């Protein structure tokens, strides 16, 4: 079956899984990461260490969605406009809110940004300039941009029809990078996002499975991607099998979804969280720390101050989604499309 356009309502589970991913990252930051940052680990009994698991889900979803997008657009300009309008306006707005919040309501060890920090963060690539992130969660956006560049290049060169073999070579390079040193490995690993490539590759091939256009090689490649990424997990969490189990559960859920769908994911709560997931991801961390730091002065109960902070973060993300994201993204996309369509005067 050739790759074709599929109705949006077939992807509600993907939206719900975005909500799950954002919630996992938030949970980790408000329990383990906050307490670790302020040396409070002994004060509370519950700490969810595996915030990276939420990002892993995001990267699999990104592989799925970006490959889907590339099968629908006609030109590289259309793809670039789609990604720029989707990411940058809301990112800039949320970054401004974050910078203002931490400046007005300072928290020890956070904030104190320079003009250089702020303006290089606008690129979404501050890591390339060795400048610190306004919010540490932005690191994953940098990875996303590298992925867009890789996939955009494949599309521009008209090689998308060879995607099965391209991702296989990419996965092999990821494995080689993990087990062996080679010349310029540090730069290749960065540019080709080899630490995360197995997840993006998984998402790409899951989209083919969803369209019923997958080959046996695609299933084998997904299994290999899971195994290779498990080595990366073991390097990060030596001796801890929990993140591998979590990832295995995620792979199973994605597989069930692509093969038959998962109706219970299409519930209002998860779909709501999925709808606000991008602003929630961008806003929850530093602003959450601002709120947590002050709430703990009055409510020394982890359950309540985490619940209250989460509620505020969700309300803020909802407001940004409704009054900015949904209005501005479409407007920016239309404006850029019209500008590029204008005939040249020369």
N, C-alpha and C positions, 0 to 999 in steps of 0.2 A: 504494500500500500504506500503510495507516495506521500511525502509530508504535505499536509494541507492545514488550512485554518480550522480550528476547533472552537466551538462556542465557549464563551467565557464561563458560563455556569458549570462547565465541566471541571473548573479549576477552583471551586470554592474551598476544597480541602487544602489547597496550597495557601490560600489566604489565611485559613485557620491555623495552619502550621507556622505561618509567620507570627501569628499571635502567640503561639506556644513558645517559639524561639525567643521573642522579645521578653516574655514573662520569665523564662529560664535565666536570661542574662540579668534581668532586674533582680530576681531572687538571689542570685549569687553575689551581686554587688551590694545589696542591702544587708546581707547576712555575713558572708565570709569576707568579702573584699573590704567593706567598711571597717569591720572589726580588726582585720589584719593591718589595714592602713594606720589605725589609731591604737594599735597594740591592746586590743580588747578581747582577744580570742578566748581568754579564760573566763570572761564574764557571762557567756551565754552557751547554752547547750546545743543550739542548732546552727550549723554552718553548711551551706551548700557550696562546695568548692568548684563545681564544674560549669562555670559560666561559659567556657569555650564550647560546650555542647550546644548552647543556643546559637552561637556563631556558626558552628558546623552545619546546623540545620539551615541557617540562612544561606550558606554557600551552596548547599545542594539545591535549594530552591532557586538560587541565582543561576546555576547551570541550566536548570529546567527552563526558567523564564527567558533567559537571554537567548538560548538556542531557539525557543519558540518565536521570540521577537524577530530573529534574523530570518526565519522562514517566512515571515509576513511582510517585511519591508522590501522596498525595491532598490534603494540606493544606500550607500554608506552615510550620506548626509542625513537621510531619514532616520537611520539608526542612531547617529550622533545626537540629533535633535531630541529624539525620544529619551535617550539616557540623560542628556544634560538637563532637560526640563523636569525629568522625574527626580533627579538627585539634587542638583545644585540650589535652586531657589529655596527649598525647604531647609536644606543644610545650612545655607547662609543665615536664614532667619533664626533657626534653632541655635546656631553658634553665637549669634548676637545676644539672644536671650540668656544663654549660658554665661557668656562673658560679663554681661551686666549683672546677673544674679550673684556671681562669685565676687565681683568687685564691690557691690553694695553690701552684700552679706558675707564677708570673708570667712574662710575656714583655714585653720593652720595647715601649712604645706601645700595648699591649693591656691590657684589664681596667680596674681602678680605677673600678668602677661605684658610683654612689650608690644609696641606697634608692629615690629617685625614678626613676632609670633602670630599676631592676629592676621596680618595680611598674607603671610605664607600659608596659614591654615585655610584661607579662602580658596586656595587651589585644590584642597582636599588631598594634597600630596606633601605635607610638611616634612614627613620622614625623609624624603629625598634631599631636603635642604638641612637635615639634622637639626630641625627646630621642633620643640615639644608640641604636642597636641593640646588644643584648648580643652579638649575632653579626651581621655584615653580611649574611649570607644571608637574614635575616628580611625584608628589603625585599620579596622576591617574595611572601611570605605576605600582606603588606599589599595588594599588587596583587590577589591571589586573593580576599581578603575583599571588595574593591570589586566584583570580578566576581560573587561570590555575591550581593551586594546588588542589582546590576543585574538578574541573572537571576531572583532571588527576587521582585523587584518586578514583572517581566514576568509571572511565574507568578501572583502574588497578584492582579494586575489581569485575569487570565484572557485574556492576549493571546498566549499561547505559540503559538496557531495562526497568528499573523501573523509568526512568527519570521523568515521569508524577507525580509520588507520591513523589519522592525525592524533586523536586522543590516546590511542594505543602507544604511539611514539612518545607522547607527552607523559603518559603514565610511566613508561620505561625510564624516561629521563628523571622523573621524580624518584624512582627506586634507586637508580644509579647514584643520584645526588645524596641519598640517605646513607648508602653503604660504602660509597667510594669518594675520594677526593679527586678532583680534576682541575685543570687550569681554568681560572676565572669562575670557579664554582660559586663563590659568594654572589657574584653579579648575575650569573645565570639563574641561581636559586631565587634571587629577588625578582628579576624581570619576568621569569616564567612562573612565579608563585608556586614553586615546586612543593613547598610544605603543605599547600592547600589544594593542589591540583587534583588529587584523587576525589575530593568532594565535588568540585565543579564538573569533573568528568562524569561522576555518578549522576548528577542532575541532568546533564546533556543526554545521556543514554536512557534515563528514566522517561524523558519526554518522547523519545523514539518508541519506548515500550508503550507509553500511553496512546500513541498514534497507531499502535500495532504494526509498526514498521521496523521493529528490532530484529536483528539476526542473532543466532546462537553466540556469535563472537561478542555481541554487546553484553549479554548476560555474563559471559566469562570475564569480560573487562570490568564490569561492576564488582564482581567477586574479588578480582585482583586488586581493584582500587580500595576495597574495604580492607583487605589484608595488608596492603602497603601502608595505608593510613594508620592501621593499628600499630605499626612500628613507630610512627611519629608520636602516637599517643603514649606508647610505652616510654619513649625518650622523655616526654614531658611529665608523665606520672609514673615513675618507675615503681614496679611492684604493686600498683593499684589497678585492679581489673574493672572497677566501677565504670570509668569512662568508656571502656571498650564495650561493656554490656549495654550502656546507654546508646552508644553508636549502633550496635547491632539491632537494638529495638527500633531506632530511627530508620535503619535500612529496611527492616521488616515492614514498618508502617508505610514507608514510601512505596515499597513493592506492592503491598496490598492495595494501596490507593491507585497505582498505575494499572493494575490488573483488573480491579473490580470496583474501586471507589470505597470510601469509608463514610457512611452516612452520619455517624455520631459526631464527626468533626464539623458537620455543617450546622452547628448550633449557634445561637445568637451571641453568646459570650465570646467564643473563640473567633467568630467572624468580626465582631466588634474590635477585639484586640488586634486582629490581623489588619483591619482597616486603619488603625492608628499606630501600627507597629513601627513605621519609619520615624515619625516624630517621637514616639515613646522611646525608641532606642537612642535617639540623638539627645534627648532631654533628661532622661532618668538619672544619669550617673552623677555628674557634678552637682546639678540642682538637687538631686536626692541627698547628696552629702551635706549640702547647705541646710536642708530641712532636718535630716537626721541629727546633725551636730547640735541643733538648737532644741529639738524635741527631747533628746536624751537628758537635757538639763531639768526637764519637768516630768518626763515619763520614763522611768528607768525599767522599762519592760519591753523586751525585744519584740514580742508579738505585736504589741499595740503601736510602737513607734514605726515598725516596718509596715504595718497595715495602713496607718495614716499617711505615711510618706508615699506608699504605692498608690493610694487613692488620689493624692494630690498630683502625682506624676501622670496618672491616667487621665485625670480631668484636664490637665495642661496639654497633654498630647491630643486629646479630643478637640480642644479649642483650636489648636494649631491646625489640625487636620481639617476641621470644618470651615474655619474662617480664613485660613491662608492656603494650605496645601491644595484643597479641592478647587479653589478659585484661581490661584496663581499658576499652578502647573499647566493647566490647559491653555491659559492665556499666553504664557511664555512659549509653549510649543507652537501655538497658532502664529504668533508674531514671528518667531524664527523661521518657520516654514514659509510664511509669506515673504519675508525679507530675501530668502534664498531663491524664491521663485521670480523675483523681480528681474526684468530684462536689463542687461548692462547697457549704459549710455554710449559706450565706446563702439 
